[in-house]
Amino acid sequence: MFTPERLFSVRLTVLAGSDLTALLAQTLPDMVFDLAVPAALTRMVQQALAAGAHVLSENPMANSLKEARGFLDAIAQASRLHAVIRNRRFLPGIRRVKALLGAGASGHLTAVHIDFFIGAHFGGLRDQMQRVLLLDMAIHTCNAVRFVSGCQSGGVYCHKSNPAGSRYAHGASADALFDIARGVTMTYRGSWYALVASTAWEAQWRLIGSMGTILWDGNEGVGGHLVAGDDGFFRPLTPLVVPPLTDPLIQGHSRVIADFLNAVETGQPALTDGRDKIHSLAMVFAAIASAEAGQRLPVTTGVPHA
């Protein structure tokens, strides 16, 4: 099994060039880590798969659902693995929330409310990126919701805007209402131009269940309360007990890479497999389309049984 320690003990020989096809032919790699900018990602992934390599690529998975479906076709034809860097699935907070939901700690999940407000200014490609908040940041949140809840989204209504004074060219703010399976509602409120009172990078979460509420501050703070009786105008409450993680959790990109290498070694899908990622991407592109159309739209990948 690959661990970050085993991973970083590997010695690498580095070659450089401007012709990826030629480099692939020269090196014949077993796998490719694609760190290209979004505009170049599709071509890079397709070239690597065509050369017979497994591919781990950066977010976003693709610039459109059509591109993402093309990835899945290319992956199937090449009999290779494709996964996406998304280390949120290896965060302690997300794992603890997922464990609480899985154990039914707050009863039946009915709603997830997520706030993301950070006044970041990256510069570079993000300044001119279309739909910058939804495509560059909300994709992580959509993926995290699917991971912790185990549910897919069926539809979305979204409004996006670019606040006055924004240093971004397009879409630095958005509000979305998703319908999730099993009767769950998800709201997402976000802005890249909220200059004070920032949330955590993983946002602030309120997960409402039939018997209580789980609160996650996006960092290490997980808590909440459970209903402790039926009397009174407000029901009596008791603090939610949040157990520690039972297994040690390695975080960061090193864990994503190690998980991908284990998938290549064992043939089992990586936790960040592209065939799963497309469902998160579908939520984002449905939200974008809803905002542009001004109406609720279904969330669909267009890939049967993906």
Phi, psi and omega in degrees: 000139178279137171235161176304326179295315178294322181300310186277002173272353180284134178268135185244145170253127188254129172243153180229149178182171181254359181244100184296319181301318179293319179296319179296319179293328181284320188263336181048059185287151172284329181211157180231132172260110186265110181248025184288161174295156185308322183295333182260355190298313184303310182297320181296314181296316181296321178294319181294316178296319179296333178276002176088018183259148166286151187228129169247119186237163180281166171285152350287159180302322181200168180270358176197162176293329177299316176298317182297319177296324176297322176301313183297321177296316180294322179297315180296318181291325182275348184055045180235164180265146174225130178222166186236140175294112176205085189283000177301329181290351179249018177273139180302319181299314180296319179295322180290320177296316179299318180296319178297315179296318180298328180275358181069030186300325182250017182082203180287126180294129180243331184203148174231122180242125188231129178242128176232113180222108179219133180265059183276148174228101184280325191077180177070213190297330182295331181300326182253002184291133175288140178053048192300318182291310185295313186280327185268331186237316183296337177303322179294319180292316178301318180294321180293319178298316179298321182292312185286329185267336185072017185244154174257159178266142180255338182193167183206144166240129186222144171235128177237155181207174175232104188301152176302134181088356182300140177271003177260150183282336190200132165062047180277355181221147180202150173228127185224144175240114181255141167267122180252155180303160179065027175076018182270138175253139176235128172248140178231122174239126184210156176203137170272000182232043171259100196281343179227167178055051183293147169276179171290164178298331178269011177074182175246133188242141169232114182249110187264127176244174182291342182234010179165183183227136175258131177245132176229127184275002180089350176245243182259356185273107175238126181201206180139188180220154176243151175291132184244009179175177184247001186267155173091161178299313169254132182292146175295146185236158173226143181300142176285130177273120182251104181289155176290163175295137183281334181242145176298141183238117176275130186255176170084183183297329180299324179289322177297316180295316179298320178296321178295317179296323175297322178297317178297319183290324185260341184084359179273149180299143173288157178298337180251033183301140181297332179292336173272321184302329184298333179290324175292319178298322179298324177298317182293313182289331174292321177296318178298313180295322178297316180298322181284330180270341182071031180207162177291138180228152177288155174258118180213144178273338187074012180240108180298130174060031180288000000 
